[in-house]
């Protein structure tokens, strides 16, 4: 406990927590499963080429939306830290 924590290691752990513990990956995975469930129905109506284009479009749109939500919600909830010199180091 007497040694100071490595700032790089703290940043790595914080980024890991930000990317995994917010529940957005679970929501994205559920959305992908729902799109895969609808895929056979739309394939019968649209054909294989248009259905694949629709599926890839929905996938890219959902990835962009979740990236925006992560930047808007997950990153600010962690806050920012300003490091200050302790009196012992002065």
MMTF fields as JSON, N, C-alpha, C and O atoms, coordinates in Angstrom:
{
  "mmtfVersion": "1.0.0",
  "mmtfProducer": "UNKNOWN",
  "numBonds": 359,
  "numAtoms": 360,
  "numGroups": 90,
  "numChains": 1,
  "numModels": 1,
  "chainsPerModel": [1],
  "groupsPerChain": [90],
  "chainIdList": ["A"],
  "bondAtomList": [4, 2, 8, 6, 12, 10, 16, 14, 20, 18, 24, 22, 28, 26, 32, 30, 36, 34, 40, 38, 44, 42, 48, 46, 52, 50, 56, 54, 60, 58, 64, 62, 68, 66, 72, 70, 76, 74, 80, 78, 84, 82, 88, 86, 92, 90, 96, 94, 100, 98, 104, 102, 108, 106, 112, 110, 116, 114, 120, 118, 124, 122, 128, 126, 132, 130, 136, 134, 140, 138, 144, 142, 148, 146, 152, 150, 156, 154, 160, 158, 164, 162, 168, 166, 172, 170, 176, 174, 180, 178, 184, 182, 188, 186, 192, 190, 196, 194, 200, 198, 204, 202, 208, 206, 212, 210, 216, 214, 220, 218, 224, 222, 228, 226, 232, 230, 236, 234, 240, 238, 244, 242, 248, 246, 252, 250, 256, 254, 260, 258, 264, 262, 268, 266, 272, 270, 276, 274, 280, 278, 284, 282, 288, 286, 292, 290, 296, 294, 300, 298, 304, 302, 308, 306, 312, 310, 316, 314, 320, 318, 324, 322, 328, 326, 332, 330, 336, 334, 340, 338, 344, 342, 348, 346, 352, 350, 356, 354],
  "bondOrderList": [1, 1, 1, 1, 1, 1, 1, 1, 1, 1, 1, 1, 1, 1, 1, 1, 1, 1, 1, 1, 1, 1, 1, 1, 1, 1, 1, 1, 1, 1, 1, 1, 1, 1, 1, 1, 1, 1, 1, 1, 1, 1, 1, 1, 1, 1, 1, 1, 1, 1, 1, 1, 1, 1, 1, 1, 1, 1, 1, 1, 1, 1, 1, 1, 1, 1, 1, 1, 1, 1, 1, 1, 1, 1, 1, 1, 1, 1, 1, 1, 1, 1, 1, 1, 1, 1, 1, 1, 1],
  "groupList": [{"groupName": "UNK", "atomNameList": ["N", "CA", "C", "O"], "elementList": ["N", "C", "C", "O"], "formalChargeList": [0, 0, 0, 0], "bondAtomList": [1, 0, 2, 1, 3, 2], "bondOrderList": [1, 1, 2], "singleLetterCode": "X", "chemCompType": "L-PEPTIDE LINKING"}],
  "groupTypeList": [0, 0, 0, 0, 0, 0, 0, 0, 0, 0, 0, 0, 0, 0, 0, 0, 0, 0, 0, 0, 0, 0, 0, 0, 0, 0, 0, 0, 0, 0, 0, 0, 0, 0, 0, 0, 0, 0, 0, 0, 0, 0, 0, 0, 0, 0, 0, 0, 0, 0, 0, 0, 0, 0, 0, 0, 0, 0, 0, 0, 0, 0, 0, 0, 0, 0, 0, 0, 0, 0, 0, 0, 0, 0, 0, 0, 0, 0, 0, 0, 0, 0, 0, 0, 0, 0, 0, 0, 0, 0],
  "groupIdList": [1, 2, 3, 4, 5, 6, 7, 8, 9, 10, 11, 12, 13, 14, 15, 16, 17, 18, 19, 20, 21, 22, 23, 24, 25, 26, 27, 28, 29, 30, 31, 32, 33, 34, 35, 36, 37, 38, 39, 40, 41, 42, 43, 44, 45, 46, 47, 48, 49, 50, 51, 52, 53, 54, 55, 56, 57, 58, 59, 60, 61, 62, 63, 64, 65, 66, 67, 68, 69, 70, 71, 72, 73, 74, 75, 76, 77, 78, 79, 80, 81, 82, 83, 84, 85, 86, 87, 88, 89, 90],
  "secStructList": [7, 7, 1, 7, 7, 7, 2, 2, 2, 2, 2, 2, 2, 2, 2, 2, 2, 2, 2, 2, 1, 1, 1, 2, 2, 2, 2, 2, 2, 2, 2, 2, 2, 2, 2, 2, 2, 2, 2, 2, 2, 2, 2, 2, 2, 2, 7, 2, 2, 2, 2, 2, 2, 2, 2, 2, 2, 2, 2, 2, 2, 2, 2, 2, 2, 2, 2, 2, 2, 0, 0, 0, 0, 0, 2, 2, 2, 2, 7, 7, 7, 7, 7, 7, 7, 7, 6, 6, 6, 7],
  "xCoordList": [0.805, 0.0, 0.848, 0.322, 2.149, 2.984, 3.397, 3.758, 3.351, 3.753, 2.566, 1.416, 2.859, 1.792, 1.385, 2.226, 0.11, -0.357, 0.174, 0.367, 0.401, 0.864, -0.305, -1.363, -0.127, -1.204, -1.668, -2.863, -0.755, -1.125, -2.011, -2.986, -1.669, -2.454, -3.85, -4.827, -3.942, -5.245, -6.093, -7.288, -5.494, -6.228, -6.703, -7.833, -5.854, -6.246, -7.438, -8.388, -7.376, -8.467, -9.755, -10.844, -9.633, -10.819, -11.456, -12.679, -10.654, -11.202, -11.833, -12.86, -11.229, -11.803, -13.16, -14.097, -13.272, -14.546, -15.582, -16.757, -15.152, -16.08, -16.647, -17.81, -15.854, -16.301, -17.082, -17.82, -16.952, -17.569, -18.684, -19.527, -18.733, -19.654, -20.864, -21.541, -21.154, -22.264, -23.534, -24.58, -23.482, -24.663, -24.995, -25.948, -24.238, -24.538, -24.215, -24.893, -23.187, -22.886, -24.034, -24.335, -24.665, -25.796, -26.965, -27.615, -27.223, -28.3, -27.996, -28.885, -26.757, -26.371, -26.485, -26.953, -26.067, -26.17, -27.632, -27.968, -28.498, -29.929, -30.519, -31.353, -30.096, -30.574, -30.106, -30.854, -28.875, -28.376, -29.161, -29.485, -29.473, -30.27, -31.682, -32.244, -32.242, -33.567, -33.515, -34.428, -32.461, -32.316, -32.112, -32.623, -31.374, -31.196, -32.496, -32.698, -33.371, -34.654, -35.569, -36.363, -35.466, -36.308, -35.699, -36.393, -34.427, -33.709, -34.382, -34.513, -34.819, -35.453, -36.777, -37.117, -37.512, -38.79, -38.55, -39.219, -37.602, -37.316, -36.613, -36.721, -35.9, -35.245, -36.277, -36.094, -37.357, -38.405, -39.114, -39.57, -39.212, -39.923, -39.021, -39.45, -37.775, -36.891, -35.909, -35.428, -35.611, -34.57, -33.255, -33.101, -32.308, -31.067, -30.194, -29.594, -30.113, -29.213, -29.731, -28.979, -31.0, -31.559, -31.679, -31.566, -31.909, -31.998, -30.643, -30.561, -29.589, -28.253, -27.907, -27.32, -28.265, -28.025, -28.801, -28.273, -30.033, -30.832, -30.219, -30.138, -29.787, -29.198, -27.902, -27.697, -27.037, -25.771, -26.055, -25.382, -27.035, -27.402, -27.901, -27.514, -28.756, -29.259, -28.109, -28.045, -27.21, -26.066, -25.166, -24.763, -24.843, -23.991, -24.679, -24.038, -25.973, -26.716, -26.749, -26.597, -26.948, -26.98, -25.598, -25.498, -24.537, -23.186, -22.895, -22.303, -23.302, -23.094, -23.91, -23.422, -25.141, -25.989, -25.417, -25.395, -24.96, -24.399, -23.07, -22.743, -22.293, -21.062, -21.372, -20.69, -22.405, -22.817, -23.347, -23.057, -24.123, -24.654, -23.519, -23.533, -22.538, -21.394, -20.629, -20.237, -20.412, -19.681, -20.476, -19.896, -21.806, -22.657, -22.947, -23.061, -23.069, -23.491, -22.358, -22.115, -21.666, -20.681, -19.442, -18.966, -18.905, -17.673, -17.889, -17.077, -18.93, -19.075, -19.402, -19.143, -19.961, -20.32, -19.097, -19.189, -17.942, -16.729, -16.083, -15.459, -16.222, -15.637, -14.18, -13.623, -13.585, -12.187, -11.436, -11.979, -10.205, -9.38, -8.209, -7.543, -7.961, -6.782, -5.775, -6.052, -4.622, -3.6, -2.9, -2.553, -2.702, -2.02, -0.818, -0.809, 0.151, 1.343, 1.044, 0.44, 1.458, 1.259, 2.306, 3.354, 2.038, 3.027, 4.353, 5.398, 4.32, 5.555, 6.457, 7.677, 5.867, 6.667, 7.209, 8.098, 6.727, 7.156, 8.544, 9.03],
  "yCoordList": [-1.192, 0.0, 1.257, 2.344, 1.146, 2.333, 2.84, 4.008, 1.983, 2.424, 3.067, 2.681, 4.041, 4.735, 3.9, 3.225, 3.937, 3.128, 3.683, 4.889, 2.793, 3.185, 3.811, 3.193, 5.024, 5.748, 5.041, 5.029, 4.46, 3.733, 2.528, 2.26, 1.816, 0.648, 1.059, 0.365, 2.169, 2.679, 3.05, 2.758, 3.69, 4.057, 2.822, 2.794, 1.799, 0.558, -0.104, -0.535, -0.178, -0.814, -0.009, -0.58, 1.303, 2.148, 1.973, 1.876, 1.93, 1.713, 0.33, 0.174, -0.665, -2.008, -2.035, -2.661, -1.36, -1.295, -0.529, -0.897, 0.531, 1.34, 0.551, 0.736, -0.315, -1.031, -2.295, -2.78, -2.836, -4.132, -4.1, -4.997, -3.145, -3.195, -2.275, -2.011, -1.783, -0.852, -1.488, -0.839, -2.723, -3.42, -3.151, -3.726, -2.294, -1.993, -3.164, -3.37, -3.932, -5.105, -6.113, -6.761, -6.246, -7.164, -6.7, -7.51, -5.407, -4.877, -5.041, -5.377, -4.806, -4.964, -6.421, -6.707, -7.33, -8.751, -9.173, -9.96, -8.659, -8.949, -8.408, -9.063, -7.216, -6.641, -7.462, -7.64, -7.96, -8.806, -10.109, -10.573, -10.705, -11.937, -11.694, -12.536, -10.539, -10.218, -10.024, -10.447, -9.393, -9.225, -10.57, -10.794, -11.458, -12.801, -13.604, -14.458, -13.351, -14.049, -13.599, -14.393, -12.348, -11.812, -12.101, -12.017, -12.436, -12.641, -13.649, -13.334, -14.841, -15.779, -15.258, -15.554, -14.491, -13.953, -12.917, -12.924, -12.031, -11.008, -11.601, -11.054, -12.698, -13.342, -13.898, -13.836, -14.44, -14.977, -13.856, -14.073, -12.68, -11.571, -10.712, -10.262, -10.479, -9.575, -10.272, -9.674, -11.508, -12.202, -12.134, -11.329, -12.982, -13.074, -11.813, -11.445, -11.152, -9.996, -8.811, -8.214, -8.459, -7.315, -7.587, -6.679, -8.842, -9.189, -9.034, -8.534, -9.47, -9.3, -7.817, -7.403, -7.025, -5.584, -4.961, -4.103, -5.383, -4.881, -5.278, -4.458, -6.529, -7.009, -6.267, -5.853, -6.097, -5.382, -3.916, -3.337, -3.318, -1.939, -1.781, -0.841, -2.692, -2.649, -2.86, -2.203, -3.768, -4.031, -2.806, -2.446, -2.163, -0.974, 0.185, 0.929, 0.341, 1.403, 1.183, 2.129, -0.062, -0.339, -0.164, 0.307, -0.534, -0.311, 1.18, 1.597, 1.974, 3.423, 4.012, 4.872, 3.552, 4.065, 3.701, 4.538, 2.473, 2.068, 2.751, 3.015, 3.046, 3.82, 5.224, 5.748, 5.83, 7.162, 7.154, 8.057, 6.137, 6.024, 5.815, 6.38, 5.006, 4.776, 6.071, 6.366, 6.844, 8.104, 9.114, 9.912, 9.088, 10.071, 9.694, 10.576, 8.389, 7.96, 7.314, 7.703, 6.343, 5.575, 6.372, 6.298, 7.126, 7.875, 8.976, 9.075, 9.81, 10.859, 10.354, 11.061, 9.16, 8.703, 8.363, 8.295, 8.146, 7.86, 9.116, 9.073, 10.228, 11.479, 11.595, 10.708, 12.679, 12.944, 13.246, 13.837, 12.837, 13.018, 13.914, 13.708, 14.91, 15.743, 15.335, 15.399, 14.92, 14.498, 15.729, 16.653, 15.718, 16.818, 16.255, 15.097, 17.067, 16.643, 16.647, 17.586, 15.619, 15.543, 16.405, 16.692, 16.817, 17.624, 16.902, 17.545, 15.583, 14.819, 14.872, 14.766, 15.036, 15.051, 16.439, 16.552, 17.487, 18.856, 19.151, 20.267],
  "zCoordList": [0.0, 0.0, 0.0, -0.238, 0.259, 0.332, -1.046, -1.186, -2.068, -3.401, -4.129, -3.923, -4.973, -5.698, -6.908, -7.502, -7.281, -8.409, -9.734, -9.888, -10.666, -11.991, -12.749, -12.872, -13.254, -13.912, -15.183, -15.479, -15.924, -17.156, -16.831, -17.532, -15.778, -15.377, -14.916, -15.196, -14.218, -13.783, -14.987, -15.012, -15.99, -17.196, -17.953, -18.441, -18.057, -18.74, -18.046, -18.7, -16.731, -15.978, -16.085, -16.157, -16.094, -16.221, -17.587, -17.684, -18.648, -19.984, -20.112, -20.773, -19.486, -19.526, -18.836, -19.332, -17.694, -16.993, -17.807, -17.825, -18.477, -19.25, -20.426, -20.785, -21.025, -22.203, -21.884, -22.742, -20.711, -20.428, -19.401, -19.411, -18.54, -17.418, -17.557, -16.563, -18.754, -18.88, -19.429, -19.434, -19.889, -20.374, -21.829, -22.356, -22.49, -23.893, -24.807, -25.814, -24.466, -25.286, -25.234, -26.236, -24.088, -23.953, -24.822, -25.482, -24.818, -25.648, -27.131, -27.914, -27.517, -28.917, -29.351, -30.453, -28.502, -28.817, -28.952, -29.837, -28.09, -28.208, -29.492, -30.116, -29.896, -31.15, -32.354, -33.316, -32.298, -33.388, -33.454, -34.547, -32.317, -32.315, -32.855, -33.557, -32.519, -33.052, -34.57, -35.28, -35.066, -36.51, -37.193, -38.29, -36.555, -37.124, -37.104, -37.967, -36.149, -36.096, -37.229, -37.734, -37.63, -38.704, -40.077, -41.091, -40.116, -41.363, -42.303, -43.486, -41.864, -42.797, -43.374, -44.52, -42.584, -43.068, -44.152, -45.185, -43.918, -44.931, -46.144, -47.241, -45.975, -47.117, -48.086, -49.302, -47.547, -48.414, -49.18, -50.303, -48.596, -49.242, -50.13, -51.192, -49.706, -50.438, -51.361, -52.324, -51.084, -51.835, -51.075, -50.157, -51.461, -50.684, -50.735, -49.725, -51.883, -51.996, -51.198, -50.428, -51.365, -50.648, -49.156, -48.333, -48.826, -47.412, -46.72, -45.598, -47.402, -46.84, -46.707, -45.707, -47.704, -47.635, -46.471, -45.764, -46.274, -45.158, -43.819, -42.904, -43.703, -42.459, -42.134, -40.993, -43.118, -42.898, -42.563, -41.71, -43.221, -42.916, -41.491, -40.797, -41.051, -39.667, -38.688, -37.648, -39.017, -38.144, -38.033, -36.927, -39.139, -39.106, -38.398, -37.655, -38.622, -37.949, -36.437, -35.664, -36.021, -34.582, -33.949, -32.816, -34.662, -34.132, -33.977, -32.981, -34.944, -34.848, -33.698, -32.963, -33.544, -32.466, -31.096, -30.194, -30.936, -29.652, -29.381, -28.224, -30.425, -30.226, -29.738, -28.858, -30.313, -29.855, -28.442, -27.657, -28.112, -26.746, -25.753, -24.66, -26.133, -25.237, -25.009, -23.881, -26.061, -25.924, -25.117, -24.381, -25.244, -24.574, -23.126, -22.275, -22.826, -21.49, -20.697, -19.555, -21.271, -20.501, -20.16, -19.027, -21.091, -20.824, -19.787, -18.867, -19.871, -18.862, -17.458, -16.484, -17.328, -15.987, -15.15, -13.924, -15.798, -15.047, -14.493, -13.432, -15.188, -14.734, -15.131, -15.778, -14.742, -15.061, -13.774, -12.841, -13.744, -12.55, -12.906, -13.92, -12.067, -12.22, -11.17, -9.972, -11.615, -10.647, -10.096, -10.832, -8.796, -8.117, -7.368, -6.951, -7.216, -6.489, -4.998, -4.478, -4.334, -2.885, -2.188, -2.768, -0.962, -0.228, -0.023, 0.074, 0.043, 0.251, -0.981, -0.857, -2.172, -3.395, -3.707, -4.552, -3.079, -3.37, -2.918, -3.102]
}
